[in-house]
């Protein structure tokens, strides 16, 4: 068991409760597994435009490839302030993205299928008003 992860034998997971680990890498793997179990097929990961965002997107995509063998789409944003500005201007976030290609990927079909799940990665906490 890793730091801040649940021991399922002592505390079973509940459908209506979200649990967060301290490791962004572990969280990305857990998110991919959760979406896969829910039957999702076309995930979009929203990431900051940074090496950190790219690293986590690739970890998510590698786990997704093990589960579904379909591409993960990604969309990046400059920083939290630019994301807030886009939202305030009603331009928001379009549910499109480019496929993350990983070395092990078998299926590189890049069709414009509808996004059915979104994972958002933020390097800082956003204040909600």
N, CA, C and O atoms as a Tinker XYZ file with bonds, in Angstrom:
   516  protein
     1  N      0.842000   -1.181000    0.000000    73     2
     2  CA     0.000000    0.000000    0.000000    64     1     3
     3  C      0.887000    1.244000    0.000000    63     2     4     5
     4  O      1.875000    1.316000    0.731000    81     3
     5  N      0.520000    2.218000   -0.828000    73     3     6
     6  CA     1.276000    3.455000   -0.924000    64     5     7
     7  C      0.669000    4.507000   -0.006000    63     6     8     9
     8  O     -0.467000    4.384000    0.451000    81     7
     9  N      1.449000    5.531000    0.245000    73     7    10
    10  CA     1.008000    6.626000    1.084000    64     9    11
    11  C     -0.324000    7.186000    0.606000    63    10    12    13
    12  O     -0.486000    7.481000   -0.579000    81    11
    13  N     -1.260000    7.332000    1.504000    73    11    14
    14  CA    -2.566000    7.935000    1.257000    64    13    15
    15  C     -3.427000    7.185000    0.241000    63    14    16    17
    16  O     -4.264000    7.792000   -0.429000    81    15
    17  N     -3.229000    5.879000    0.122000    73    15    18
    18  CA    -4.116000    5.061000   -0.683000    64    17    19
    19  C     -4.907000    4.167000    0.259000    63    18    20    21
    20  O     -4.442000    3.818000    1.344000    81    19
    21  N     -6.102000    3.806000   -0.168000    73    19    22
    22  CA    -6.977000    3.017000    0.683000    64    21    23
    23  C     -6.590000    1.552000    0.725000    63    22    24    25
    24  O     -6.164000    0.986000   -0.282000    81    23
    25  N     -6.734000    0.956000    1.858000    73    23    26
    26  CA    -6.623000   -0.488000    2.000000    64    25    27
    27  C     -8.042000   -1.012000    1.818000    63    26    28    29
    28  O     -8.860000   -0.912000    2.733000    81    27
    29  N     -8.340000   -1.563000    0.657000    73    27    30
    30  CA    -9.713000   -1.966000    0.315000    64    29    31
    31  C    -10.299000   -2.993000    1.274000    63    30    32    33
    32  O    -11.520000   -3.086000    1.402000    81    31
    33  N     -9.451000   -3.769000    1.952000    73    31    34
    34  CA    -9.958000   -4.747000    2.909000    64    33    35
    35  C    -10.534000   -4.076000    4.152000    63    34    36    37
    36  O    -11.457000   -4.599000    4.777000    81    35
    37  N     -9.986000   -2.918000    4.505000    73    35    38
    38  CA   -10.414000   -2.234000    5.722000    64    37    39
    39  C    -11.425000   -1.127000    5.445000    63    38    40    41
    40  O    -12.229000   -0.792000    6.315000    81    39
    41  N    -11.393000   -0.559000    4.252000    73    39    42
    42  CA   -12.305000    0.518000    3.907000    64    41    43
    43  C    -12.734000    0.345000    2.438000    63    42    44    45
    44  O    -12.055000    0.832000    1.534000    81    43
    45  N    -13.842000   -0.339000    2.207000    73    43    46
    46  CA   -14.253000   -0.576000    0.816000    64    45    47
    47  C    -14.623000    0.729000    0.107000    63    46    48    49
    48  O    -15.137000    1.667000    0.717000    81    47
    49  N    -14.347000    0.758000   -1.196000    73    47    50
    50  CA   -14.674000    1.934000   -1.995000    64    49    51
    51  C    -16.183000    2.106000   -2.103000    63    50    52    53
    52  O    -16.926000    1.125000   -2.141000    81    51
    53  N    -16.624000    3.342000   -2.151000    73    51    54
    54  CA   -18.039000    3.659000   -2.311000    64    53    55
    55  C    -18.202000    4.440000   -3.603000    63    54    56    57
    56  O    -17.340000    5.242000   -3.960000    81    55
    57  N    -19.312000    4.209000   -4.311000    73    55    58
    58  CA   -19.545000    4.856000   -5.603000    64    57    59
    59  C    -19.692000    6.364000   -5.499000    63    58    60    61
    60  O    -19.338000    7.076000   -6.439000    81    59
    61  N    -20.196000    6.863000   -4.406000    73    59    62
    62  CA   -20.498000    8.286000   -4.301000    64    61    63
    63  C    -19.422000    9.087000   -3.574000    63    62    64    65
    64  O    -19.657000   10.238000   -3.205000    81    63
    65  N    -18.246000    8.498000   -3.362000    73    63    66
    66  CA   -17.174000    9.169000   -2.643000    64    65    67
    67  C    -15.908000    9.125000   -3.501000    63    66    68    69
    68  O    -15.562000    8.078000   -4.050000    81    67
    69  N    -15.219000   10.264000   -3.615000    73    67    70
    70  CA   -13.952000   10.324000   -4.339000    64    69    71
    71  C    -12.811000   10.325000   -3.341000    63    70    72    73
    72  O    -12.879000   10.980000   -2.301000    81    71
    73  N    -11.765000    9.587000   -3.668000    73    71    74
    74  CA   -10.578000    9.525000   -2.834000    64    73    75
    75  C     -9.403000   10.022000   -3.664000    63    74    76    77
    76  O     -9.309000    9.699000   -4.848000    81    75
    77  N     -8.517000   10.792000   -3.074000    73    75    78
    78  CA    -7.385000   11.348000   -3.794000    64    77    79
    79  C     -6.090000   10.915000   -3.136000    63    78    80    81
    80  O     -5.948000   10.985000   -1.915000    81    79
    81  N     -5.146000   10.467000   -3.953000    73    79    82
    82  CA    -3.829000   10.111000   -3.437000    64    81    83
    83  C     -2.935000   11.348000   -3.465000    63    82    84    85
    84  O     -3.333000   12.392000   -3.982000    81    83
    85  N     -1.752000   11.234000   -2.920000    73    83    86
    86  CA    -0.820000   12.350000   -2.928000    64    85    87
    87  C      0.053000   12.352000   -4.180000    63    86    88    89
    88  O      0.651000   13.378000   -4.503000    81    87
    89  N      0.138000   11.259000   -4.873000    73    87    90
    90  CA     0.987000   11.145000   -6.051000    64    89    91
    91  C      0.172000   11.426000   -7.316000    63    90    92    93
    92  O     -0.798000   10.715000   -7.577000    81    91
    93  N      0.534000   12.433000   -8.103000    73    91    94
    94  CA    -0.184000   12.685000   -9.354000    64    93    95
    95  C     -0.084000   11.502000  -10.317000    63    94    96    97
    96  O     -1.013000   11.240000  -11.081000    81    95
    97  N      1.031000   10.796000  -10.280000    73    95    98
    98  CA     1.197000    9.629000  -11.139000    64    97    99
    99  C      0.205000    8.527000  -10.762000    63    98   100   101
   100  O     -0.458000    7.955000  -11.628000    81    99
   101  N      0.110000    8.234000   -9.454000    73    99   102
   102  CA    -0.838000    7.222000   -8.993000    64   101   103
   103  C     -2.270000    7.645000   -9.282000    63   102   104   105
   104  O     -3.107000    6.820000   -9.648000    81   103
   105  N     -2.546000    8.923000   -9.117000    73   103   106
   106  CA    -3.893000    9.431000   -9.364000    64   105   107
   107  C     -4.268000    9.259000  -10.835000    63   106   108   109
   108  O     -5.409000    8.913000  -11.140000    81   107
   109  N     -3.330000    9.494000  -11.746000    73   107   110
   110  CA    -3.596000    9.318000  -13.175000    64   109   111
   111  C     -3.895000    7.858000  -13.500000    63   110   112   113
   112  O     -4.810000    7.567000  -14.272000    81   111
   113  N     -3.135000    6.946000  -12.920000    73   111   114
   114  CA    -3.376000    5.515000  -13.120000    64   113   115
   115  C     -4.752000    5.132000  -12.576000    63   114   116   117
   116  O     -5.512000    4.423000  -13.235000    81   115
   117  N     -5.065000    5.609000  -11.368000    73   115   118
   118  CA    -6.364000    5.305000  -10.762000    64   117   119
   119  C     -7.512000    5.880000  -11.584000    63   118   120   121
   120  O     -8.554000    5.238000  -11.721000    81   119
   121  N     -7.336000    7.075000  -12.130000    73   119   122
   122  CA    -8.380000    7.696000  -12.949000    64   121   123
   123  C     -8.621000    6.880000  -14.218000    63   122   124   125
   124  O     -9.769000    6.658000  -14.605000    81   123
   125  N     -7.549000    6.437000  -14.864000    73   123   126
   126  CA    -7.692000    5.620000  -16.068000    64   125   127
   127  C     -8.429000    4.313000  -15.746000    63   126   128   129
   128  O     -9.316000    3.897000  -16.492000    81   127
   129  N     -8.065000    3.680000  -14.652000    73   127   130
   130  CA    -8.730000    2.429000  -14.255000    64   129   131
   131  C    -10.210000    2.663000  -13.955000    63   130   132   133
   132  O    -11.065000    1.873000  -14.355000    81   131
   133  N    -10.504000    3.753000  -13.248000    73   131   134
   134  CA   -11.885000    4.075000  -12.899000    64   133   135
   135  C    -12.720000    4.295000  -14.164000    63   134   136   137
   136  O    -13.821000    3.758000  -14.284000    81   135
   137  N    -12.198000    5.079000  -15.098000    73   135   138
   138  CA   -12.928000    5.333000  -16.347000    64   137   139
   139  C    -13.125000    4.047000  -17.141000    63   138   140   141
   140  O    -14.182000    3.826000  -17.732000    81   139
   141  N    -12.098000    3.201000  -17.150000    73   139   142
   142  CA   -12.217000    1.925000  -17.845000    64   141   143
   143  C    -13.292000    1.034000  -17.245000    63   142   144   145
   144  O    -14.067000    0.410000  -17.970000    81   143
   145  N    -13.338000    0.975000  -15.916000    73   143   146
   146  CA   -14.361000    0.171000  -15.238000    64   145   147
   147  C    -15.763000    0.694000  -15.496000    63   146   148   149
   148  O    -16.727000   -0.071000  -15.511000    81   147
   149  N    -15.872000    2.001000  -15.699000    73   147   150
   150  CA   -17.176000    2.618000  -15.974000    64   149   151
   151  C    -17.585000    2.452000  -17.435000    63   150   152   153
   152  O    -18.652000    2.920000  -17.831000    81   151
   153  N    -16.758000    1.798000  -18.238000    73   151   154
   154  CA   -17.098000    1.522000  -19.626000    64   153   155
   155  C    -16.808000    2.665000  -20.590000    63   154   156   157
   156  O    -17.291000    2.661000  -21.722000    81   155
   157  N    -16.026000    3.639000  -20.149000    73   155   158
   158  CA   -15.702000    4.759000  -21.025000    64   157   159
   159  C    -14.770000    4.292000  -22.135000    63   158   160   161
   160  O    -13.984000    3.363000  -21.948000    81   159
   161  N    -14.862000    4.947000  -23.294000    73   159   162
   162  CA   -14.070000    4.544000  -24.449000    64   161   163
   163  C    -13.162000    5.640000  -24.994000    63   162   164   165
   164  O    -12.103000    5.349000  -25.549000    81   163
   165  N    -13.573000    6.911000  -24.838000    73   163   166
   166  CA   -12.825000    8.015000  -25.451000    64   165   167
   167  C    -12.562000    9.096000  -24.399000    63   166   168   169
   168  O    -13.303000   10.076000  -24.327000    81   167
   169  N    -11.517000    8.929000  -23.584000    73   167   170
   170  CA   -11.223000    9.937000  -22.558000    64   169   171
   171  C    -10.440000   11.125000  -23.115000    63   170   172   173
   172  O     -9.666000   11.001000  -24.064000    81   171
   173  N    -10.667000   12.260000  -22.500000    73   171   174
   174  CA    -9.907000   13.474000  -22.769000    64   173   175
   175  C     -9.217000   13.853000  -21.469000    63   174   176   177
   176  O     -9.846000   13.873000  -20.411000    81   175
   177  N     -7.926000   14.154000  -21.544000    73   175   178
   178  CA    -7.218000   14.619000  -20.363000    64   177   179
   179  C     -6.815000   16.067000  -20.617000    63   178   180   181
   180  O     -6.153000   16.381000  -21.606000    81   179
   181  N     -7.227000   16.935000  -19.707000    73   179   182
   182  CA    -6.880000   18.358000  -19.773000    64   181   183
   183  C     -5.669000   18.579000  -18.892000    63   182   184   185
   184  O     -5.693000   18.285000  -17.697000    81   183
   185  N     -4.600000   19.105000  -19.495000    73   183   186
   186  CA    -3.340000   19.230000  -18.778000    64   185   187
   187  C     -2.753000   20.625000  -18.932000    63   186   188   189
   188  O     -3.011000   21.303000  -19.927000    81   187
   189  N     -1.967000   21.053000  -17.955000    73   187   190
   190  CA    -1.236000   22.313000  -18.133000    64   189   191
   191  C     -0.145000   22.112000  -19.185000    63   190   192   193
   192  O      0.402000   21.018000  -19.314000    81   191
   193  N      0.166000   23.166000  -19.930000    73   191   194
   194  CA     1.239000   23.121000  -20.936000    64   193   195
   195  C      2.578000   23.168000  -20.215000    63   194   196   197
   196  O      3.151000   24.240000  -20.021000    81   195
   197  N      3.069000   22.008000  -19.821000    73   195   198
   198  CA     4.322000   21.935000  -19.076000    64   197   199
   199  C      4.844000   20.505000  -19.129000    63   198   200   201
   200  O      4.100000   19.586000  -19.470000    81   199
   201  N      6.110000   20.312000  -18.796000    73   199   202
   202  CA     6.636000   18.944000  -18.713000    64   201   203
   203  C      5.854000   18.094000  -17.715000    63   202   204   205
   204  O      5.647000   16.902000  -17.942000    81   203
   205  N      5.419000   18.705000  -16.611000    73   203   206
   206  CA     4.597000   17.987000  -15.621000    64   205   207
   207  C      3.305000   17.469000  -16.264000    63   206   208   209
   208  O      2.953000   16.301000  -16.096000    81   207
   209  N      2.606000   18.330000  -16.994000    73   207   210
   210  CA     1.374000   17.928000  -17.660000    64   209   211
   211  C      1.604000   16.811000  -18.659000    63   210   212   213
   212  O      0.840000   15.847000  -18.709000    81   211
   213  N      2.650000   16.937000  -19.451000    73   211   214
   214  CA     2.984000   15.904000  -20.444000    64   213   215
   215  C      3.294000   14.568000  -19.771000    63   214   216   217
   216  O      2.857000   13.516000  -20.237000    81   215
   217  N      4.055000   14.615000  -18.665000    73   215   218
   218  CA     4.420000   13.388000  -17.950000    64   217   219
   219  C      3.178000   12.663000  -17.440000    63   218   220   221
   220  O      3.046000   11.451000  -17.610000    81   219
   221  N      2.275000   13.404000  -16.821000    73   219   222
   222  CA     1.073000   12.777000  -16.267000    64   221   223
   223  C      0.158000   12.274000  -17.376000    63   222   224   225
   224  O     -0.450000   11.211000  -17.246000    81   223
   225  N      0.055000   13.033000  -18.467000    73   223   226
   226  CA    -0.762000   12.589000  -19.603000    64   225   227
   227  C     -0.233000   11.271000  -20.165000    63   226   228   229
   228  O     -1.015000   10.382000  -20.503000    81   227
   229  N      1.079000   11.141000  -20.266000    73   227   230
   230  CA     1.665000    9.900000  -20.780000    64   229   231
   231  C      1.433000    8.725000  -19.835000    63   230   232   233
   232  O      1.192000    7.606000  -20.289000    81   231
   233  N      1.501000    8.965000  -18.537000    73   231   234
   234  CA     1.232000    7.900000  -17.564000    64   233   235
   235  C     -0.218000    7.447000  -17.680000    63   234   236   237
   236  O     -0.499000    6.248000  -17.679000    81   235
   237  N     -1.145000    8.412000  -17.781000    73   235   238
   238  CA    -2.560000    8.083000  -17.966000    64   237   239
   239  C     -2.734000    7.258000  -19.240000    63   238   240   241
   240  O     -3.407000    6.228000  -19.227000    81   239
   241  N     -2.127000    7.711000  -20.340000    73   239   242
   242  CA    -2.268000    7.028000  -21.633000    64   241   243
   243  C     -1.690000    5.619000  -21.608000    63   242   244   245
   244  O     -2.255000    4.710000  -22.217000    81   243
   245  N     -0.574000    5.426000  -20.915000    73   243   246
   246  CA     0.015000    4.088000  -20.822000    64   245   247
   247  C     -0.913000    3.131000  -20.091000    63   246   248   249
   248  O     -1.085000    1.984000  -20.506000    81   247
   249  N     -1.516000    3.606000  -18.996000    73   247   250
   250  CA    -2.458000    2.754000  -18.255000    64   249   251
   251  C     -3.701000    2.482000  -19.100000    63   250   252   253
   252  O     -4.213000    1.362000  -19.119000    81   251
   253  N     -4.182000    3.506000  -19.796000    73   251   254
   254  CA    -5.367000    3.341000  -20.648000    64   253   255
   255  C     -5.088000    2.327000  -21.753000    63   254   256   257
   256  O     -5.955000    1.524000  -22.098000    81   255
   257  N     -3.890000    2.365000  -22.302000    73   255   258
   258  CA    -3.521000    1.427000  -23.368000    64   257   259
   259  C     -3.590000   -0.011000  -22.868000    63   258   260   261
   260  O     -4.013000   -0.902000  -23.606000    81   259
   261  N     -3.180000   -0.248000  -21.626000    73   259   262
   262  CA    -3.266000   -1.590000  -21.042000    64   261   263
   263  C     -4.713000   -2.040000  -20.917000    63   262   264   265
   264  O     -5.021000   -3.221000  -21.083000    81   263
   265  N     -5.607000   -1.089000  -20.621000    73   263   266
   266  CA    -7.008000   -1.417000  -20.362000    64   265   267
   267  C     -7.852000   -1.498000  -21.627000    63   266   268   269
   268  O     -8.634000   -2.435000  -21.785000    81   267
   269  N     -7.710000   -0.548000  -22.512000    73   267   270
   270  CA    -8.642000   -0.399000  -23.639000    64   269   271
   271  C     -7.992000   -0.470000  -25.011000    63   270   272   273
   272  O     -8.670000   -0.785000  -25.989000    81   271
   273  N     -6.726000   -0.191000  -25.109000    73   271   274
   274  CA    -6.001000   -0.151000  -26.373000    64   273   275
   275  C     -6.637000    0.795000  -27.389000    63   274   276   277
   276  O     -6.686000    0.505000  -28.584000    81   275
   277  N     -7.117000    1.918000  -26.896000    73   275   278
   278  CA    -7.627000    2.982000  -27.747000    64   277   279
   279  C     -6.913000    4.269000  -27.359000    63   278   280   281
   280  O     -6.438000    4.394000  -26.230000    81   279
   281  N     -6.831000    5.230000  -28.277000    73   279   282
   282  CA    -6.104000    6.463000  -27.959000    64   281   283
   283  C     -6.778000    7.294000  -26.874000    63   282   284   285
   284  O     -7.996000    7.258000  -26.702000    81   283
   285  N     -5.964000    8.032000  -26.157000    73   283   286
   286  CA    -6.417000    9.045000  -25.206000    64   285   287
   287  C     -6.218000   10.382000  -25.896000    63   286   288   289
   288  O     -5.196000   10.601000  -26.546000    81   287
   289  N     -7.176000   11.264000  -25.759000    73   287   290
   290  CA    -7.020000   12.604000  -26.329000    64   289   291
   291  C     -6.562000   13.550000  -25.223000    63   290   292   293
   292  O     -6.932000   13.389000  -24.060000    81   291
   293  N     -5.762000   14.524000  -25.597000    73   291   294
   294  CA    -5.298000   15.509000  -24.633000    64   293   295
   295  C     -5.530000   16.903000  -25.182000    63   294   296   297
   296  O     -5.532000   17.133000  -26.392000    81   295
   297  N     -5.725000   17.819000  -24.256000    73   295   298
   298  CA    -5.830000   19.231000  -24.586000    64   297   299
   299  C     -5.082000   19.970000  -23.478000    63   298   300   301
   300  O     -5.262000   19.677000  -22.296000    81   299
   301  N     -4.259000   20.911000  -23.861000    73   299   302
   302  CA    -3.488000   21.622000  -22.846000    64   301   303
   303  C     -3.970000   23.055000  -22.713000    63   302   304   305
   304  O     -4.565000   23.627000  -23.627000    81   303
   305  N     -3.695000   23.608000  -21.554000    73   303   306
   306  CA    -4.003000   25.011000  -21.298000    64   305   307
   307  C     -2.736000   25.653000  -20.764000    63   306   308   309
   308  O     -1.922000   24.993000  -20.118000    81   307
   309  N     -2.570000   26.951000  -21.036000    73   307   310
   310  CA    -1.348000   27.654000  -20.667000    64   309   311
   311  C     -1.075000   27.624000  -19.174000    63   310   312   313
   312  O     -0.007000   27.199000  -18.736000    81   311
   313  N     -2.046000   28.077000  -18.401000    73   311   314
   314  CA    -1.941000   28.069000  -16.948000    64   313   315
   315  C     -3.345000   28.259000  -16.386000    63   314   316   317
   316  O     -4.306000   28.411000  -17.140000    81   315
   317  N     -3.458000   28.249000  -15.093000    73   315   318
   318  CA    -4.774000   28.370000  -14.463000    64   317   319
   319  C     -5.441000   29.692000  -14.825000    63   318   320   321
   320  O     -6.648000   29.731000  -15.061000    81   319
   321  N     -4.669000   30.771000  -14.872000    73   319   322
   322  CA    -5.246000   32.075000  -15.202000    64   321   323
   323  C     -5.817000   32.095000  -16.616000    63   322   324   325
   324  O     -6.888000   32.660000  -16.839000    81   323
   325  N     -5.112000   31.484000  -17.580000    73   323   326
   326  CA    -5.637000   31.463000  -18.951000    64   325   327
   327  C     -6.890000   30.591000  -19.045000    63   326   328   329
   328  O     -7.805000   30.892000  -19.812000    81   327
   329  N     -6.928000   29.515000  -18.267000    73   327   330
   330  CA    -8.122000   28.668000  -18.249000    64   329   331
   331  C     -9.303000   29.419000  -17.647000    63   330   332   333
   332  O    -10.418000   29.337000  -18.162000    81   331
   333  N     -9.067000   30.153000  -16.558000    73   331   334
   334  CA   -10.127000   30.967000  -15.950000    64   333   335
   335  C    -10.611000   32.034000  -16.931000    63   334   336   337
   336  O    -11.813000   32.282000  -17.034000    81   335
   337  N     -9.680000   32.668000  -17.651000    73   335   338
   338  CA   -10.053000   33.718000  -18.614000    64   337   339
   339  C    -10.903000   33.148000  -19.737000    63   338   340   341
   340  O    -11.888000   33.768000  -20.138000    81   339
   341  N    -10.540000   31.974000  -20.254000    73   339   342
   342  CA   -11.336000   31.344000  -21.312000    64   341   343
   343  C    -12.739000   31.028000  -20.815000    63   342   344   345
   344  O    -13.715000   31.192000  -21.547000    81   343
   345  N    -12.838000   30.579000  -19.579000    73   343   346
   346  CA   -14.142000   30.264000  -19.003000    64   345   347
   347  C    -14.957000   31.540000  -18.809000    63   346   348   349
   348  O    -16.152000   31.561000  -19.104000    81   347
   349  N    -14.322000   32.600000  -18.317000    73   347   350
   350  CA   -15.014000   33.872000  -18.089000    64   349   351
   351  C    -15.502000   34.493000  -19.395000    63   350   352   353
   352  O    -16.516000   35.190000  -19.408000    81   351
   353  N    -14.791000   34.246000  -20.492000    73   351   354
   354  CA   -15.169000   34.792000  -21.797000    64   353   355
   355  C    -16.175000   33.899000  -22.520000    63   354   356   357
   356  O    -16.517000   34.143000  -23.678000    81   355
   357  N    -16.644000   32.866000  -21.825000    73   355   358
   358  CA   -17.578000   31.895000  -22.390000    64   357   359
   359  C    -17.006000   31.141000  -23.578000    63   358   360   361
   360  O    -17.763000   30.596000  -24.381000    81   359
   361  N    -15.676000   31.099000  -23.706000    73   359   362
   362  CA   -15.079000   30.258000  -24.731000    64   361   363
   363  C    -14.846000   28.863000  -24.169000    63   362   364   365
   364  O    -14.799000   27.886000  -24.917000    81   363
   365  N    -14.702000   28.774000  -22.864000    73   363   366
   366  CA   -14.640000   27.499000  -22.157000    64   365   367
   367  C    -13.647000   26.501000  -22.716000    63   366   368   369
   368  O    -12.636000   26.866000  -23.316000    81   367
   369  N    -13.954000   25.255000  -22.508000    73   367   370
   370  CA   -13.103000   24.159000  -22.930000    64   369   371
   371  C    -13.868000   23.342000  -23.960000    63   370   372   373
   372  O    -14.946000   22.823000  -23.671000    81   371
   373  N    -13.320000   23.232000  -25.141000    73   371   374
   374  CA   -13.953000   22.405000  -26.160000    64   373   375
   375  C    -13.578000   20.959000  -25.903000    63   374   376   377
   376  O    -12.435000   20.665000  -25.555000    81   375
   377  N    -14.513000   20.072000  -26.068000    73   375   378
   378  CA   -14.287000   18.659000  -25.818000    64   377   379
   379  C    -13.673000   17.986000  -27.050000    63   378   380   381
   380  O    -14.252000   17.083000  -27.653000    81   379
   381  N    -12.489000   18.464000  -27.390000    73   379   382
   382  CA   -11.708000   17.895000  -28.483000    64   381   383
   383  C    -10.281000   17.774000  -27.988000    63   382   384   385
   384  O     -9.951000   18.270000  -26.911000    81   383
   385  N     -9.459000   17.140000  -28.742000    73   383   386
   386  CA    -8.065000   17.044000  -28.353000    64   385   387
   387  C     -7.288000   16.248000  -29.378000    63   386   388   389
   388  O     -7.857000   15.722000  -30.334000    81   387
   389  N     -5.999000   16.162000  -29.178000    73   387   390
   390  CA    -5.147000   15.370000  -30.043000    64   389   391
   391  C     -4.786000   14.080000  -29.326000    63   390   392   393
   392  O     -4.687000   14.047000  -28.100000    81   391
   393  N     -4.592000   13.028000  -30.093000    73   391   394
   394  CA    -4.268000   11.736000  -29.495000    64   393   395
   395  C     -2.876000   11.742000  -28.901000    63   394   396   397
   396  O     -1.944000   12.307000  -29.473000    81   395
   397  N     -2.745000   11.108000  -27.751000    73   395   398
   398  CA    -1.446000   10.880000  -27.138000    64   397   399
   399  C     -0.926000    9.573000  -27.735000    63   398   400   401
   400  O     -1.578000    8.535000  -27.620000    81   399
   401  N      0.215000    9.620000  -28.354000    73   399   402
   402  CA     0.789000    8.420000  -28.961000    64   401   403
   403  C      1.898000    7.920000  -28.062000    63   402   404   405
   404  O      2.834000    8.652000  -27.741000    81   403
   405  N      1.782000    6.658000  -27.658000    73   403   406
   406  CA     2.818000    6.049000  -26.825000    64   405   407
   407  C      3.452000    4.910000  -27.608000    63   406   408   409
   408  O      2.834000    4.361000  -28.520000    81   407
   409  N      4.663000    4.558000  -27.264000    73   407   410
   410  CA     5.440000    3.579000  -28.024000    64   409   411
   411  C      4.724000    2.235000  -28.164000    63   410   412   413
   412  O      4.792000    1.606000  -29.220000    81   411
   413  N      4.040000    1.793000  -27.106000    73   411   414
   414  CA     3.414000    0.473000  -27.121000    64   413   415
   415  C      2.059000    0.455000  -27.828000    63   414   416   417
   416  O      1.462000   -0.609000  -27.987000    81   415
   417  N      1.573000    1.608000  -28.249000    73   415   418
   418  CA     0.210000    1.711000  -28.762000    64   417   419
   419  C      0.029000    0.896000  -30.038000    63   418   420   421
   420  O      0.790000    1.043000  -30.994000    81   419
   421  N     -0.968000    0.052000  -30.042000    73   419   422
   422  CA    -1.280000   -0.783000  -31.197000    64   421   423
   423  C     -2.259000   -0.088000  -32.139000    63   422   424   425
   424  O     -2.074000   -0.117000  -33.356000    81   423
   425  N     -3.282000    0.527000  -31.593000    73   423   426
   426  CA    -4.351000    1.141000  -32.369000    64   425   427
   427  C     -4.131000    2.648000  -32.403000    63   426   428   429
   428  O     -4.234000    3.315000  -31.374000    81   427
   429  N     -3.830000    3.184000  -33.580000    73   427   430
   430  CA    -3.611000    4.620000  -33.693000    64   429   431
   431  C     -4.748000    5.285000  -34.459000    63   430   432   433
   432  O     -4.562000    6.368000  -35.014000    81   431
   433  N     -5.912000    4.664000  -34.501000    73   431   434
   434  CA    -7.070000    5.230000  -35.172000    64   433   435
   435  C     -7.440000    6.542000  -34.500000    63   434   436   437
   436  O     -7.784000    6.560000  -33.318000    81   435
   437  N     -7.372000    7.637000  -35.244000    73   435   438
   438  CA    -7.597000    8.965000  -34.675000    64   437   439
   439  C     -8.907000    9.552000  -35.191000    63   438   440   441
   440  O     -8.934000   10.679000  -35.686000    81   439
   441  N     -9.975000    8.800000  -35.077000    73   439   442
   442  CA   -11.262000    9.289000  -35.543000    64   441   443
   443  C    -11.821000   10.296000  -34.556000    63   442   444   445
   444  O    -11.383000   10.371000  -33.408000    81   443
   445  N    -12.787000   11.063000  -35.014000    73   443   446
   446  CA   -13.369000   12.124000  -34.183000    64   445   447
   447  C    -14.541000   11.586000  -33.376000    63   446   448   449
   448  O    -15.655000   12.098000  -33.490000    81   447
   449  N    -14.309000   10.569000  -32.567000    73   447   450
   450  CA   -15.356000   10.025000  -31.725000    64   449   451
   451  C    -15.672000   10.998000  -30.594000    63   450   452   453
   452  O    -14.819000   11.785000  -30.184000    81   451
   453  N    -16.880000   10.937000  -30.105000    73   451   454
   454  CA   -17.307000   11.830000  -29.028000    64   453   455
   455  C    -16.586000   11.479000  -27.733000    63   454   456   457
   456  O    -16.487000   10.307000  -27.368000    81   455
   457  N    -16.088000   12.489000  -27.045000    73   455   458
   458  CA   -15.447000   12.320000  -25.744000    64   457   459
   459  C    -16.505000   11.868000  -24.750000    63   458   460   461
   460  O    -17.584000   12.457000  -24.682000    81   459
   461  N    -16.207000   10.825000  -23.976000    73   459   462
   462  CA   -17.189000   10.361000  -22.992000    64   461   463
   463  C    -16.671000   10.406000  -21.557000    63   462   464   465
   464  O    -17.368000    9.974000  -20.639000    81   463
   465  N    -15.453000   10.924000  -21.349000    73   463   466
   466  CA   -14.906000   11.083000  -20.008000    64   465   467
   467  C    -13.809000   12.145000  -20.055000    63   466   468   469
   468  O    -13.099000   12.270000  -21.053000    81   467
   469  N    -13.676000   12.905000  -18.971000    73   467   470
   470  CA   -12.661000   13.961000  -18.909000    64   469   471
   471  C    -11.908000   13.845000  -17.589000    63   470   472   473
   472  O    -12.513000   13.705000  -16.526000    81   471
   473  N    -10.581000   13.904000  -17.672000    73   471   474
   474  CA    -9.715000   13.943000  -16.496000    64   473   475
   475  C     -8.972000   15.269000  -16.549000    63   474   476   477
   476  O     -8.319000   15.572000  -17.548000    81   475
   477  N     -9.063000   16.062000  -15.488000    73   475   478
   478  CA    -8.442000   17.380000  -15.446000    64   477   479
   479  C     -7.289000   17.348000  -14.459000    63   478   480   481
   480  O     -7.453000   16.953000  -13.304000    81   479
   481  N     -6.129000   17.765000  -14.924000    73   479   482
   482  CA    -4.946000   17.836000  -14.085000    64   481   483
   483  C     -4.605000   19.302000  -13.856000    63   482   484   485
   484  O     -4.465000   20.073000  -14.806000    81   483
   485  N     -4.474000   19.675000  -12.601000    73   483   486
   486  CA    -4.111000   21.053000  -12.268000    64   485   487
   487  C     -2.958000   21.015000  -11.276000    63   486   488   489
   488  O     -3.017000   20.293000  -10.281000    81   487
   489  N     -1.912000   21.788000  -11.542000    73   487   490
   490  CA    -0.788000   21.793000  -10.606000    64   489   491
   491  C     -1.041000   22.610000   -9.349000    63   490   492   493
   492  O     -0.218000   22.608000   -8.434000    81   491
   493  N     -2.151000   23.297000   -9.295000    73   491   494
   494  CA    -2.498000   24.073000   -8.108000    64   493   495
   495  C     -4.008000   24.026000   -7.899000    63   494   496   497
   496  O     -4.765000   23.720000   -8.821000    81   495
   497  N     -4.428000   24.325000   -6.701000    73   495   498
   498  CA    -5.844000   24.317000   -6.376000    64   497   499
   499  C     -6.482000   25.590000   -6.927000    63   498   500   501
   500  O     -5.946000   26.685000   -6.756000    81   499
   501  N     -7.631000   25.439000   -7.589000    73   499   502
   502  CA    -8.351000   26.581000   -8.123000    64   501   503
   503  C     -9.413000   26.997000   -7.109000    63   502   504   505
   504  O    -10.086000   26.147000   -6.526000    81   503
   505  N     -9.558000   28.269000   -6.903000    73   503   506
   506  CA   -10.623000   28.785000   -6.019000    64   505   507
   507  C    -11.918000   28.854000   -6.800000    63   506   508   509
   508  O    -11.952000   29.397000   -7.904000    81   507
   509  N    -12.969000   28.316000   -6.242000    73   507   510
   510  CA   -14.275000   28.359000   -6.878000    64   509   511
   511  C    -15.142000   29.398000   -6.173000    63   510   512   513
   512  O    -15.179000   29.451000   -4.944000    81   511
   513  N    -15.824000   30.205000   -6.937000    73   511   514
   514  CA   -16.691000   31.238000   -6.366000    64   513   515
   515  C    -18.128000   30.972000   -6.783000    63   514   516
   516  O    -19.029000   31.724000   -6.411000    81   515
